[in-house]
Amino acid sequence: MASGRRLLLYALVKSLGDAVRRNDESGADRYRRRLRLAVKQFTANPPVREALELLLWASGQWLSTDGVERDESKERIFELSRHIMTALSPSTAG
């Protein structure tokens, strides 16, 4: 069950990053809302949870801005996404 949740979080984080990369606001918002619900159930790894919360914040900033500020948020989203996906990958799961 725990690995299923990790896989879901991994997929949601990846999909959010893909939506941001495509500049798909509605997709990013949809994945962000789903991710927010999943994060509430993920308490086993505080550093990952904190990174997920930062990702939610950064993606909210991305959705609420445009131009140069959006580009800065986009880079932060990609950075956080890579960090989280690495932490959630099966090879790093303890």
C-alpha positions as CSV (number, residue, x, y, z in Angstrom):
1,M,0.0,0.0,0.0
2,A,2.8,2.5,0.9
3,S,4.5,1.8,-2.4
4,G,1.3,2.5,-4.2
5,R,1.0,5.9,-2.6
6,R,4.6,6.7,-3.5
7,L,3.9,5.7,-7.1
8,L,0.8,7.9,-7.2
9,L,2.8,10.9,-5.7
10,Y,5.6,10.3,-8.3
11,A,3.1,10.3,-11.1
12,L,1.3,13.4,-9.9
13,V,4.6,15.3,-9.4
14,K,5.8,14.3,-12.9
15,S,2.4,15.2,-14.5
16,L,2.4,18.6,-12.7
17,G,5.9,19.3,-14.1
18,D,4.9,18.2,-17.6
19,A,1.8,20.5,-17.5
20,V,4.0,23.5,-16.4
21,R,6.5,22.7,-19.1
22,R,3.6,22.8,-21.7
23,N,2.3,26.0,-20.1
24,D,-1.0,24.2,-19.5
25,E,-2.6,26.2,-16.7
26,S,-5.7,24.0,-16.4
27,G,-3.7,20.8,-16.4
28,A,-1.3,22.2,-13.8
29,D,-4.2,23.3,-11.6
30,R,-5.9,19.9,-11.9
31,Y,-2.7,18.0,-11.0
32,R,-1.9,20.5,-8.2
33,R,-5.4,19.9,-6.6
34,R,-4.9,16.1,-6.8
35,L,-1.4,16.4,-5.4
36,R,-2.7,18.5,-2.5
37,L,-5.1,15.7,-1.5
38,A,-2.4,13.0,-1.8
39,V,0.1,15.0,0.3
40,K,-2.3,15.1,3.2
41,Q,-2.0,11.3,3.4
42,F,1.8,11.2,3.0
43,T,3.4,11.6,6.5
44,A,6.0,8.8,6.5
45,N,8.9,11.0,5.2
46,P,8.9,14.6,6.6
47,P,11.6,15.9,4.2
48,V,9.6,14.7,1.2
49,R,6.4,16.1,2.6
50,E,8.1,19.5,3.1
51,A,9.4,19.4,-0.5
52,L,5.9,18.5,-1.7
53,E,4.5,21.4,0.2
54,L,7.1,23.7,-1.4
55,L,6.1,22.3,-4.8
56,L,2.5,23.1,-4.1
57,W,3.5,26.7,-3.1
58,A,5.7,27.2,-6.1
59,S,3.1,25.8,-8.5
60,G,0.5,28.2,-6.9
61,Q,2.9,31.1,-7.6
62,W,3.3,29.9,-11.2
63,L,-0.4,29.8,-11.7
64,S,-0.9,33.3,-10.2
65,T,1.8,35.1,-12.2
66,D,3.0,35.5,-15.8
67,G,6.1,36.7,-17.6
68,V,9.5,36.6,-15.9
69,E,8.1,35.7,-12.5
70,R,6.4,32.7,-14.1
71,D,9.8,31.6,-15.6
72,E,11.4,31.8,-12.1
73,S,8.6,29.7,-10.6
74,K,8.8,27.2,-13.4
75,E,12.5,26.6,-12.7
76,R,11.8,26.1,-9.0
77,I,9.0,23.7,-9.9
78,F,11.4,21.6,-12.1
79,E,14.1,21.6,-9.4
80,L,11.6,20.5,-6.7
81,S,10.0,17.9,-9.0
82,R,13.4,16.3,-9.7
83,H,14.3,16.2,-6.0
84,I,10.9,14.7,-5.1
85,M,10.9,12.1,-7.9
86,T,14.4,11.0,-6.9
87,A,13.3,10.6,-3.3
88,L,10.2,8.7,-4.3
89,S,11.8,6.4,-6.9
90,P,11.9,2.7,-6.0
91,S,15.7,2.6,-6.0
92,T,15.9,5.1,-3.1
93,A,12.9,3.8,-1.1
94,G,14.2,2.2,2.0
